[in-house]
C-alpha cells in the first residue's frame, strides 16, 4: 500500500508522527511525507521520503508566518490566505498554502491512503480530491482524539471550506479508516 502522510511545518505536529511513518514503512508499505518549510529537512534527516508541497521559500515567507497582516501579503495572495491571516492562527494559513501541493503529491505518489494530522485539513482535502481513504490522527495531548475526517471542530474550519470551494473537491472527505 502507498501511504502519504501529510503534516504542517510544525515540530510539535510533525515529530510525533515520524514513528508512525517508520512503522508503516517497516510493515512493508511505501510511504512519503508531504510537508514544507524547514520540516522537509527535519523529515529527511529522520530518514523519510519527503515531498515538499510548497517549495517556493520566498513566496512562503511572504505569506506565512505569525503576526502577518493582510496588508503585508502580496497582492495576488489567495482569498483563503487573506482569511487565515485575519484570524491570526498558523494552521489555517498552512491549509490555505499547502492544499494544492498536498493534492498534487497525492496524485503524483498515487497514494492508496492519506494519513493526516488533526490540525491539517490539507490532507483531508487531498484525500477527497483523489478519492482515497483518510486517517486523521491527533498529535497533541489537549484532549483531542482520532476524529471522523471532515468534521473539524475548530473556529478556523472555514479555511478548508473556502479551499474546497476553489478546488472543487468533495467535502467531507472519505470516511476515516
Buried (B, 14 or more C-beta within 10 A) or exposed (E): EBBBBBBBBBEEBBBBBBEBBBEBBEEEBBBBBBBBBEBBEBBEEBEBBBBBBBEEEEBBEBBBEEEBEEEEBEEEBBEBBBBBBEEEBBBBBBBBBBBBBBBBBBEEBEBBBBBBBBBBBBBBBBBBBBEBBBBBBBBEEEEBEEBEBBEBEBEBBBBBBBBBEBBEBBBBBBEBE
